[in-house]
Amino acid sequence: SNAGKSKRSRDCSMNNTLLRTKASPKWLGKQVLFTLVVFGFAIWAFVDASITYPRNGLQAADFLKLQYLKESLAPGVLEKVSVENPAEELSELESRESGAISKQQRARLEWLIALRNAHRLEPSYTQISDPRAEQKALDERFAKAEKPKALSKLDIPVQWMICGVCGAAGILMLFVLLRTTSTGYTYDPATNALGLPGGASLTPADIELFDKRKWDKFLIFLKIRQGQHPMAGREIKLDLLRFVPLEDWILEMEKIA
């Protein structure tokens, strides 16, 4: 009948159709989410390392600068206030820290350490042209403010490290994402041949063992029979989580084998 011919025609057409995998929507969604989260941490750490932490560290350094100015302008103190070479001065004060140093020198040391930890240990931040005017301005600024917390020496480097690690991890995850979406397997229902991304193909007769030792992790290892096949003797790992409907094809091939 015409209906029977039409059905056989459709069956023949299906058998001649080469099926292709696509990236699993579930895996794809999770991978995109995780990639965005990791890149988000990298951006967050970058902002902290380059803007937030230096700004907060400079705020703490200004508070310590006020304490330094108070000691420097106290009656009987004749030492200079500006620091021409802050790196050299800091090194010298640190070498003398265990010995006897004046209260003014101690305040200067703490101010320079705060500037160093904020990555602002530069002459432009240690020149004080009018100490009394500077002290008055800082007094007004911190009159009702809480004492800011100075940075430790590792605060900013740790943020840069987090930025680098998360950035590298995000790039790797993005590479996996792009590679998965651009890679695919094919399946020929007529011959039950599985086409691999590299161009080779496998039939159930080519496979000696369907090894499911990591089936709970959506992985299967195919041991290729010894013989004429170009991949004879090799073991191929397939990720059934990333590609659909690869698992269905593998189970079909196992049943046939």
C-alpha positions in Angstrom: 0.0 0.0 0.0 1.0 3.6 -0.3 1.1 3.9 3.5 3.5 1.0 3.8 5.7 2.4 1.1 5.7 5.8 2.8 6.7 4.2 6.1 9.5 2.2 4.5 10.7 5.4 2.8 10.8 7.2 6.2 12.7 4.3 7.8 15.2 4.2 5.0 15.7 8.0 5.3 16.3 7.7 9.0 18.8 4.9 8.6 20.7 7.1 6.1 20.8 10.1 8.4 24.0 10.8 10.2 23.2 11.9 13.7 25.3 14.4 15.6 25.9 15.2 19.3 25.4 18.5 20.9 26.7 20.0 24.1 24.6 18.9 27.0 22.4 21.9 28.1 22.7 20.9 31.7 26.5 20.7 31.6 26.6 23.8 29.4 24.6 25.9 31.9 26.7 24.8 34.9 30.0 25.4 33.0 28.9 28.9 31.9 27.8 29.7 35.5 31.0 28.5 37.0 33.1 30.3 34.4 31.3 33.6 35.2 31.7 33.1 38.9 35.5 32.4 38.6 36.0 35.4 36.3 33.9 37.4 38.8 36.3 36.6 41.6 39.2 37.5 39.4 37.7 40.9 38.6 36.8 41.4 42.2 40.4 40.7 43.3 41.7 42.9 40.6 39.6 45.9 41.8 40.6 45.2 45.4 44.3 45.0 44.5 44.4 48.0 42.2 41.8 50.4 43.7 40.1 49.4 47.0 43.1 48.2 49.1 45.5 51.0 48.0 42.8 53.5 48.7 42.1 52.1 52.2 45.8 51.7 52.9 46.4 55.3 52.0 43.6 56.3 54.3 45.3 54.5 57.1 48.7 56.0 56.1 47.1 59.5 56.3 45.9 58.8 59.8 49.4 57.7 60.8 50.8 60.7 59.1 48.7 62.8 61.4 50.2 61.1 64.4 53.7 61.6 62.9 53.0 65.4 62.4 51.8 65.7 66.0 55.1 64.2 67.3 57.1 66.2 64.8 55.5 69.5 65.8 55.6 68.9 69.5 57.7 71.4 71.5 61.4 70.6 71.6 61.4 68.4 68.4 63.8 69.8 65.9 64.0 67.0 63.3 62.9 67.6 59.7 59.3 66.6 58.8 59.5 65.8 55.0 61.1 62.6 53.9 63.1 63.0 50.7 63.9 59.3 50.0 61.1 57.3 51.8 62.4 53.8 50.7 65.9 54.6 52.1 64.5 56.2 55.2 62.2 53.2 55.9 65.1 50.8 55.5 67.2 52.8 57.9 64.5 53.1 60.5 63.7 49.3 60.3 67.3 48.5 60.9 67.2 50.7 64.1 63.8 49.6 65.2 65.1 47.1 67.8 67.2 49.8 69.4 66.4 53.1 70.9 64.5 55.5 68.5 62.6 58.6 69.4 58.8 58.8 69.5 58.9 61.0 66.4 61.0 58.4 64.5 58.7 55.6 65.7 55.7 57.5 64.3 57.6 58.2 61.0 58.4 54.5 60.8 54.7 53.4 61.2 53.7 56.0 58.6 56.2 54.8 56.0 55.3 51.2 56.6 51.6 52.0 56.0 52.6 53.8 52.7 54.7 50.8 51.7 51.9 48.3 52.3 49.6 50.5 50.3 52.1 50.5 47.5 52.5 54.3 47.8 56.0 54.7 49.2 57.0 57.5 46.9 58.5 61.0 47.5 55.3 62.6 46.2 53.5 61.2 49.3 56.2 62.1 51.8 56.8 65.7 50.9 55.2 68.1 53.5 55.6 71.7 52.5 53.4 73.2 55.3 53.4 70.8 58.3 51.0 72.8 60.5 48.5 73.4 57.7 48.7 69.7 56.9 48.1 68.7 60.5 45.1 71.0 60.8 43.5 69.5 57.6 44.1 66.0 58.8 42.8 66.8 62.3 39.5 68.0 60.7 39.3 65.0 58.4 39.7 62.4 61.2 37.9 64.3 64.0 34.8 62.2 63.9 36.1 59.3 61.8 37.0 55.9 63.2 40.7 54.9 63.2 41.3 53.2 59.8 43.0 49.8 59.8 46.4 49.8 58.1 47.2 47.1 55.6 49.5 44.2 56.2 52.5 43.7 53.8 50.7 40.7 52.2 47.2 42.2 51.7 47.7 43.6 48.2 50.0 40.7 46.9 47.4 38.1 48.0 44.7 39.9 46.0 47.0 39.9 43.0 47.6 36.2 43.5 43.8 35.5 43.7 43.3 37.6 40.6 46.0 35.6 38.7 44.8 32.1 39.9 41.1 32.8 39.2 41.9 34.5 35.9 43.9 31.5 34.7 41.2 29.1 36.0 38.6 31.1 34.2 40.5 31.0 30.9 41.0 27.3 31.2 37.3 26.8 31.9 36.4 29.0 28.9 38.8 27.0 26.7 37.0 23.7 27.8 33.6 25.4 27.1 34.6 26.5 23.6 36.3 23.2 22.8 33.2 21.2 23.9 30.8 23.3 21.9 33.0 23.1 18.8 33.6 19.3 19.2 31.1 16.6 18.4 30.5 12.9 17.7 28.4 11.4 14.9 26.4 8.2 14.7 25.2 6.2 11.7 22.1 4.2 12.7 22.5 2.1 9.6 25.9 0.7 10.5 26.0 1.7 14.2 29.3 3.4 13.5 30.4 6.1 16.0 32.3 9.0 14.4 35.1 10.4 16.7 36.1 14.1 16.6 39.5 13.2 15.0 37.8 11.6 12.0 38.1 7.9 12.9 35.0 5.8 13.4 34.2 2.7 15.5 31.6 0.0 15.1 30.6 -2.4 17.8 32.8 -5.1 16.3 35.8 -2.9 16.7 35.4 -2.6 20.5 36.8 -5.4 22.7 35.6 -4.0 26.0 33.2 -1.3 27.2 34.9 -0.4 30.5 32.5 1.3 33.0 34.9 1.6 35.9 34.0 5.3 36.1 30.4 5.1 34.9 29.3 7.0 38.1 31.4 10.0 36.8 29.8 9.7 33.3 33.0 8.3 31.8 33.4 5.2 29.7 36.6 3.6 28.3 36.5 1.8 25.0 39.2 -0.8 24.5 39.8 -1.3 20.7 40.4 -4.8 19.4 43.7 -5.8 18.0 43.6 -6.0 14.3 43.5 -3.7 11.2 41.8 -0.8 12.9 44.0 2.3 13.0 43.4 2.6 16.7 43.9 -1.1 17.5 45.0 -1.8 21.0 44.2 1.7 22.3 41.8 2.8 25.0 39.5 5.7 24.3 37.9 7.8 27.1 34.5 9.3 26.3 32.8 11.9 28.4 29.1 11.1 28.4 28.1 14.1 30.5 29.2 16.8 28.1 27.7 15.3 24.9 24.1 14.2 24.2 22.9 11.7 23.2 26.3 10.0 23.3 25.4 7.8 26.2 22.4 6.3 24.3 24.6 5.5 21.3 27.3 3.8 23.5 24.7 1.7 25.2 23.2 0.7 21.8 26.7 -0.3 20.5 27.3 -2.3 23.7 24.0 -4.1 23.3 24.9 -5.0 19.7 28.5 -6.1 20.6 
